[in-house]
Amino acid sequence: MKIGEKSRRGAHGPISLNMTSMIDATFLLLAYFIFTTVAGDQESQLMADVSASRAGTGASALSPQIVDVESDAGGTVFRIGSRNVRAREDLAAVLKQLPHDIGIVVRVHSGPDVAAVAAAMQAAQDAGFEKVTYVTASK
C-alpha cells in the first residue's frame, strides 16, 4: 500500500502564507513607536540651569553648597564648610543665610541614621531651598 506516500506529496496542495498576521504585527509596532515617542522640548530649546546673570560673578556662584551629615561620639553633626551644627533648627538658621537659587546638596557619610538625613533635608526645605539633592559620600 502506497497511500501514505500519495498523501504526503500532493494532498495539501501549494503552500500559501496568510499576510493578515504580518500586517497586524507591523501596524502594532508602528502604533507602539508613535505612541511612545515623547513630544517634548528639543535639547536646543531647554533652559540651562546656569543663567547669564550669574556668569560674571566668579567661580563661587557655580560651586555647590554642601551639607555633610556625619556622626561622631556626640551624635549627628551637620557640617557646612567649616561650621558644625548639631540641631536641625540651628541648621535651618544657617541655611537661610545662603543663596537659594543654586540649590543645596545633602551629602551623607557612613554612620548617621535615616532620621538625621531626613532632618537635614527638612532643614533645607524650611530654609527655603527648592532644589535639594541627596548624595552619598564616596569612600
N, CA, C and O of each residue as an XYZ file, in Angstrom:
556
protein
N       0.825     -1.174      0.000
C       0.000      0.000      0.000
C       0.870      1.238      0.000
O       1.813      1.369      0.780
N       0.524      2.136     -0.894
C       1.272      3.380     -1.027
C       0.374      4.587     -0.730
O       0.529      5.635     -1.357
N      -0.506      4.461      0.160
C      -1.438      5.540      0.488
C      -0.688      6.671      1.209
O      -0.947      7.847      0.951
N       0.225      6.323      2.098
C       0.959      7.333      2.851
C       1.799      8.227      1.971
O       1.867      9.431      2.218
N       2.442      7.684      0.949
C       3.275      8.493      0.065
C       2.450      9.439     -0.784
O       2.856     10.579     -1.012
N       1.306      8.990     -1.253
C       0.459      9.852     -2.068
C      -0.060     11.038     -1.262
O      -0.101     12.164     -1.757
N      -0.450     10.779     -0.033
C      -0.998     11.877      0.766
C       0.081     12.901      1.146
O      -0.225     14.073      1.364
N       1.331     12.462      1.225
C       2.402     13.404      1.559
C       2.758     14.301      0.384
O       3.108     15.464      0.588
N       2.681     13.804     -0.807
C       3.146     14.571     -1.967
C       2.197     15.684     -2.366
O       2.626     16.836     -2.435
N       0.982     15.412     -2.621
C       0.136     16.439     -3.219
C      -1.191     16.641     -2.558
O      -2.027     17.355     -3.112
N      -1.441     16.068     -1.419
C      -2.754     16.181     -0.797
C      -3.001     17.583     -0.246
O      -4.140     18.050     -0.219
N      -1.958     18.239      0.184
C      -2.149     19.566      0.782
C      -2.099     20.691     -0.237
O      -2.569     21.790      0.058
N      -1.583     20.478     -1.355
C      -1.514     21.492     -2.392
C      -0.370     22.466     -2.153
O       0.493     22.212     -1.312
N      -0.353     23.575     -2.879
C       0.735     24.543     -2.710
C       0.616     25.267     -1.353
O      -0.481     25.463     -0.831
N       1.749     25.646     -0.814
C       1.785     26.330      0.471
C       1.480     27.816      0.252
O       2.047     28.449     -0.638
N       0.571     28.367      1.082
C       0.250     29.798      0.992
C       0.419     30.428      2.372
O       0.128     29.803      3.392
N       0.879     31.637      2.389
C       1.079     32.358      3.641
C      -0.030     33.389      3.811
O      -0.382     34.106      2.874
N      -0.562     33.448      5.005
C      -1.586     34.435      5.311
C      -0.887     35.715      5.756
O      -0.198     35.700      6.776
N      -1.037     36.806      5.039
C      -0.343     38.062      5.330
C      -1.075     38.925      6.369
O      -0.556     39.962      6.783
N      -2.254     38.513      6.784
C      -3.011     39.300      7.759
C      -2.243     39.434      9.074
O      -2.210     40.520      9.653
N      -1.631     38.365      9.551
C      -0.875     38.416     10.799
C       0.327     39.343     10.675
O       0.643     40.092     11.599
N       1.001     39.284      9.512
C       2.168     40.137      9.306
C       1.753     41.610      9.283
O       2.453     42.447      9.853
N       0.663     41.935      8.654
C       0.192     43.321      8.596
C      -0.227     43.794      9.983
O       0.048     44.935     10.352
N      -0.895     42.928     10.764
C      -1.291     43.293     12.124
C      -0.073     43.581     12.997
O      -0.059     44.572     13.727
N       0.942     42.732     12.930
C       2.151     42.928     13.731
C       2.868     44.207     13.333
O       3.357     44.932     14.200
N       2.939     44.499     12.037
C       3.580     45.722     11.561
C       2.823     46.956     12.048
O       3.436     47.938     12.466
N       1.498     46.907     11.994
C       0.694     48.028     12.457
C       0.866     48.251     13.955
O       0.969     49.395     14.398
N       0.897     47.175     14.741
C       1.069     47.313     16.177
C       2.441     47.893     16.525
O       2.544     48.719     17.432
N       3.484     47.481     15.828
C       4.808     48.055     16.061
C       4.838     49.534     15.701
O       5.404     50.344     16.434
N       4.233     49.884     14.581
C       4.172     51.285     14.173
C       3.415     52.117     15.213
O       3.860     53.204     15.581
N       2.278     51.611     15.686
C       1.496     52.323     16.694
C       2.284     52.452     17.999
O       2.225     53.493     18.653
N       3.017     51.409     18.383
C       3.823     51.456     19.604
C       4.861     52.568     19.527
O       5.003     53.340     20.475
N       5.587     52.663     18.419
C       6.625     53.687     18.302
C       6.038     55.089     18.194
O       6.659     56.048     18.652
N       4.886     55.223     17.614
C       4.253     56.545     17.526
C       3.787     56.995     18.909
O       3.995     58.149     19.286
N       3.153     56.088     19.675
C       2.595     56.470     20.972
C       3.649     56.617     22.056
O       3.433     57.363     23.011
N       4.776     55.938     21.945
C       5.800     56.046     22.985
C       6.791     57.168     22.730
O       7.626     57.453     23.589
N       6.723     57.798     21.595
C       7.594     58.935     21.324
C       7.110     60.124     22.143
O       5.937     60.491     22.071
N       7.994     60.723     22.913
C       7.630     61.843     23.775
C       7.701     63.122     22.951
O       8.712     63.415     22.313
N       6.634     63.855     22.977
C       6.607     65.129     22.269
C       7.020     66.215     23.250
O       6.176     66.960     23.748
N       8.315     66.307     23.530
C       8.823     67.287     24.489
C       9.676     68.329     23.803
O       9.796     68.363     22.579
N      10.267     69.183     24.630
C      11.146     70.216     24.114
C      12.418     69.599     23.545
O      12.935     68.609     24.064
N      12.894     70.183     22.506
C      14.169     69.754     21.947
C      15.281     70.215     22.868
O      15.116     71.182     23.611
N      16.423     69.522     22.823
C      17.528     69.885     23.698
C      18.040     71.293     23.423
O      18.532     71.959     24.334
N      17.934     71.743     22.206
C      18.410     73.087     21.901
C      17.502     74.157     22.500
O      17.905     75.315     22.611
N      16.281     73.785     22.887
C      15.348     74.754     23.439
C      15.284     74.715     24.962
O      14.579     75.530     25.557
N      15.999     73.791     25.616
C      15.962     73.694     27.069
C      16.770     74.817     27.699
O      17.779     75.262     27.151
N      16.315     75.260     28.843
C      17.000     76.329     29.563
C      18.156     75.723     30.355
O      18.015     74.662     30.964
N      19.264     76.386     30.341
C      20.401     75.950     31.152
C      20.174     76.403     32.585
O      19.555     77.442     32.817
N      20.672     75.629     33.552
C      20.492     75.966     34.956
C      21.361     77.157     35.359
O      21.029     77.876     36.301
N      22.465     77.367     34.652
C      23.343     78.491     34.923
C      22.931     79.639     34.000
O      23.069     79.543     32.780
N      22.435     80.705     34.578
C      21.964     81.808     33.741
C      23.096     82.787     33.470
O      24.130     82.771     34.139
N      22.884     83.624     32.493
C      23.897     84.597     32.095
C      24.099     85.666     33.164
O      25.166     86.276     33.237
N      23.086     85.895     33.990
C      23.226     86.931     35.017
C      24.219     86.530     36.097
O      24.802     87.397     36.748
N      24.423     85.230     36.298
C      25.374     84.780     37.299
C      26.723     84.419     36.701
O      27.647     84.078     37.439
N      26.856     84.485     35.411
C      28.082     84.017     34.762
C      29.288     84.866     35.153
O      30.396     84.335     35.242
N      29.113     86.149     35.386
C      30.245     87.013     35.675
C      30.557     87.166     37.148
O      31.435     87.953     37.502
N      29.859     86.430     38.035
C      30.062     86.625     39.462
C      31.207     85.809     40.018
O      31.503     85.919     41.208
N      31.859     85.002     39.216
C      33.007     84.233     39.692
C      32.669     82.775     39.896
O      31.533     82.342     39.698
N      33.681     82.027     40.295
C      33.513     80.592     40.452
C      32.681     80.229     41.674
O      32.121     79.133     41.726
N      32.585     81.123     42.662
C      31.839     80.789     43.869
C      30.347     80.638     43.595
O      29.668     79.900     44.309
N      29.825     81.317     42.580
C      28.410     81.186     42.261
C      28.104     79.835     41.638
O      26.954     79.397     41.653
N      29.104     79.170     41.095
C      28.879     77.881     40.468
C      29.248     76.719     41.373
O      28.917     75.575     41.061
N      29.918     76.975     42.474
C      30.312     75.891     43.360
C      29.089     75.419     44.150
O      28.246     76.233     44.528
N      28.987     74.130     44.397
C      27.804     73.620     45.097
C      27.837     73.959     46.582
O      28.902     74.077     47.188
N      26.667     74.109     47.143
C      26.518     74.303     48.581
C      26.242     72.928     49.167
O      25.247     72.292     48.819
N      27.116     72.466     50.053
C      27.045     71.094     50.529
C      26.861     71.074     52.039
O      27.568     71.763     52.774
N      25.906     70.278     52.486
C      25.717     69.984     53.897
C      26.167     68.544     54.100
O      25.548     67.623     53.567
N      27.231     68.340     54.860
C      27.713     66.995     55.170
C      27.018     66.502     56.429
O      27.015     67.183     57.455
N      26.432     65.315     56.345
C      25.791     64.694     57.500
C      26.715     63.581     57.974
O      26.924     62.591     57.273
N      27.265     63.756     59.175
C      28.221     62.802     59.730
C      27.807     62.465     61.153
O      26.941     63.116     61.738
N      28.435     61.448     61.692
C      28.190     61.130     63.098
C      29.523     60.967     63.806
O      30.503     60.487     63.235
N      29.532     61.383     65.071
C      30.728     61.220     65.898
C      30.279     60.716     67.273
O      29.147     60.258     67.430
N      31.147     60.798     68.240
C      30.824     60.283     69.572
C      29.666     61.045     70.214
O      28.936     60.481     71.028
N      29.490     62.315     69.859
C      28.425     63.136     70.436
C      27.089     63.006     69.717
O      26.093     63.546     70.197
N      27.032     62.319     68.600
C      25.794     62.165     67.841
C      25.971     62.643     66.410
O      27.057     62.542     65.838
N      24.909     63.156     65.846
C      24.910     63.612     64.458
C      25.475     65.022     64.361
O      25.169     65.888     65.181
N      26.310     65.239     63.337
C      26.906     66.552     63.102
C      26.574     66.959     61.670
O      26.778     66.187     60.733
N      26.063     68.175     61.510
C      25.827     68.758     60.186
C      26.952     69.748     59.929
O      27.131     70.699     60.690
N      27.710     69.529     58.861
C      28.837     70.409     58.541
C      28.526     71.205     57.275
O      28.159     70.644     56.242
N      28.681     72.510     57.378
C      28.540     73.407     56.230
C      29.830     74.197     56.170
O      30.020     75.147     56.929
N      30.717     73.809     55.270
C      32.029     74.431     55.208
C      32.801     74.113     56.469
O      33.085     72.948     56.745
N      33.144     75.133     57.238
C      33.877     74.923     58.489
C      32.968     74.981     59.713
O      33.436     74.837     60.842
N      31.666     75.191     59.493
C      30.724     75.293     60.611
C      30.149     73.926     60.946
O      29.775     73.168     60.052
N      30.077     73.612     62.236
C      29.470     72.376     62.720
C      28.213     72.715     63.492
O      28.235     73.556     64.390
N      27.111     72.059     63.143
C      25.817     72.308     63.780
C      25.260     70.954     64.207
O      25.430     69.961     63.499
N      24.597     70.910     65.355
C      24.038     69.640     65.842
C      22.508     69.602     65.765
O      21.945     68.525     65.573
N      21.827     70.721     65.904
C      20.358     70.737     65.920
C      19.818     71.134     64.548
O      20.430     71.919     63.823
N      18.652     70.568     64.210
C      18.031     70.858     62.915
C      17.609     72.317     62.819
O      17.712     72.909     61.745
N      17.140     72.907     63.898
C      16.717     74.309     63.888
C      17.911     75.230     63.635
O      17.800     76.215     62.905
N      19.051     74.904     64.244
C      20.257     75.703     64.017
C      20.736     75.553     62.569
O      21.218     76.507     61.959
N      20.594     74.350     62.039
C      20.971     74.116     60.638
C      20.102     74.949     59.700
O      20.606     75.538     58.744
N      18.793     74.998     59.972
C      17.892     75.796     59.139
C      18.246     77.277     59.222
O      18.158     77.988     58.221
N      18.644     77.748     60.396
C      19.025     79.157     60.553
C      20.286     79.475     59.757
O      20.391     80.547     59.162
N      21.246     78.543     59.743
C      22.478     78.762     58.970
C      22.176     78.712     57.474
O      22.718     79.497     56.696
N      21.312     77.790     57.084
C      20.999     77.648     55.655
C      20.217     78.835     55.107
O      20.289     79.110     53.909
N      19.479     79.539     55.942
C      18.728     80.715     55.484
C      19.656     81.832     55.017
O      19.244     82.695     54.242
N      20.891     81.822     55.478
C      21.853     82.858     55.109
C      22.490     82.595     53.743
O      23.114     83.494     53.180
N      22.347     81.392     53.203
C      22.963     81.034     51.921
C      22.059     81.423     50.760
O      20.848     81.552     50.940
N      22.631     81.614     49.563
C      21.785     81.890     48.389
C      20.964     80.650     48.030
O      21.473     79.529     48.048
N      19.702     80.865     47.706
C      18.784     79.753     47.477
C      18.633     79.350     46.016
O      18.095     78.279     45.732
N      19.090     80.174     45.087
C      18.797     79.918     43.680
C      19.586     78.761     43.082
O      19.134     78.168     42.103
N      20.752     78.416     43.633
C      21.535     77.330     43.042
C      21.279     75.991     43.725
O      21.816     74.973     43.289
N      20.478     75.967     44.779
C      20.142     74.725     45.446
C      21.200     74.306     46.450
O      22.178     75.015     46.691
N      20.977     73.134     47.027
C      21.884     72.625     48.054
C      21.997     71.105     47.916
O      21.063     70.437     47.474
N      23.155     70.577     48.303
C      23.414     69.143     48.241
C      23.570     68.635     49.667
O      24.355     69.183     50.441
N      22.826     67.590     50.017
C      22.963     66.933     51.310
C      23.804     65.681     51.071
O      23.339     64.716     50.465
N      25.043     65.708     51.554
C      25.965     64.584     51.356
C      26.042     63.787     52.650
O      26.374     64.333     53.702
N      25.735     62.501     52.571
C      25.663     61.650     53.754
C      26.876     60.732     53.800
O      27.168     60.024     52.836
N      27.570     60.750     54.913
C      28.707     59.861     55.155
C      28.200     58.620     55.882
O      27.065     58.604     56.358
N      29.021     57.592     55.972
C      28.606     56.380     56.679
C      28.528     56.667     58.166
O      29.423     57.299     58.727
N      27.472     56.210     58.803
C      27.327     56.407     60.242
C      25.984     56.966     60.657
O      25.322     56.342     61.487
N      25.530     58.109     60.134
C      24.272     58.677     60.625
C      23.072     57.840     60.192
O      23.107     57.135     59.183
N      22.015     57.943     60.986
C      20.807     57.196     60.668
C      19.916     57.975     59.699
O      20.208     59.117     59.344
N      18.840     57.340     59.287
C      17.936     57.936     58.299
C      17.265     59.190     58.844
O      16.993     60.127     58.093
N      16.999     59.212     60.143
C      16.345     60.377     60.750
C      17.220     61.622     60.640
O      16.704     62.724     60.453
N      18.534     61.461     60.755
C      19.441     62.605     60.629
C      19.447     63.142     59.208
O      19.485     64.353     58.993
N      19.410     62.231     58.235
C      19.378     62.654     56.826
C      18.062     63.368     56.528
O      18.049     64.404     55.863
N      16.961     62.815     57.021
C      15.653     63.452     56.824
C      15.619     64.823     57.499
O      15.018     65.758     56.969
N      16.259     64.949     58.662
C      16.296     66.241     59.352
C      17.067     67.275     58.546
O      16.663     68.436     58.488
N      18.174     66.871     57.922
C      18.954     67.802     57.098
C      18.161     68.240     55.873
O      18.177     69.415     55.509
N      17.476     67.308     55.243
C      16.683     67.666     54.060
C      15.497     68.551     54.445
O      15.138     69.467     53.704
N      14.886     68.279     55.605
C      13.780     69.115     56.067
C      14.262     70.506     56.447
O      13.563     71.491     56.208
N      15.450     70.596     57.035
C      16.012     71.908     57.380
C      16.267     72.728     56.123
O      16.063     73.942     56.122
N      16.715     72.071     55.044
C      16.925     72.779     53.781
C      15.597     73.269     53.215
O      15.518     74.378     52.687
N      14.552     72.447     53.324
C      13.222     72.873     52.870
C      12.706     74.031     53.732
O      12.133     74.987     53.211
N      12.909     73.943     55.033
C      12.470     75.019     55.937
C      13.209     76.322     55.678
O      12.657     77.404     55.882
N      14.466     76.224     55.226
C      15.258     77.417     54.941
C      14.856     78.074     53.625
O      15.280     79.194     53.340
N      14.042     77.392     52.820
C      13.552     77.989     51.578
C      14.184     77.443     50.315
O      13.972     77.999     49.238
N      14.952     76.374     50.413
C      15.566     75.786     49.220
C      14.532     74.960     48.465
O      13.823     74.144     49.053
N      14.454     75.181     47.155
C      13.568     74.389     46.316
C      14.304     73.198     45.708
O      13.703     72.152     45.466
N      15.613     73.358     45.460
C      16.423     72.295     44.881
C      17.279     71.668     45.979
O      18.292     72.237     46.383
N      16.871     70.505     46.454
C      17.621     69.779     47.482
C      18.014     68.433     46.887
O      17.156     67.647     46.485
N      19.315     68.175     46.836
C      19.815     66.945     46.253
C      20.452     66.099     47.341
O      21.152     66.616     48.211
N      20.202     64.783     47.288
C      20.752     63.845     48.264
C      21.781     62.978     47.577
O      21.492     62.370     46.546
N      22.986     62.910     48.136
C      24.051     62.046     47.603
C      24.747     61.355     48.773
O      24.705     61.814     49.914
N      25.386     60.238     48.444
C      26.204     59.570     49.453
C      27.656     59.930     49.214
O      28.077     60.131     48.075
N      28.409     60.011     50.280
C      29.822     60.383     50.166
C      30.624     59.198     49.632
O      30.370     58.051     50.001
N      31.581     59.479     48.772
C      32.432     58.418     48.262
C      33.451     58.059     49.326
O      33.883     58.899     50.116
N      33.822     56.785     49.322
C      34.745     56.317     50.371
C      36.168     56.477     49.985
O      37.061     56.131     50.758
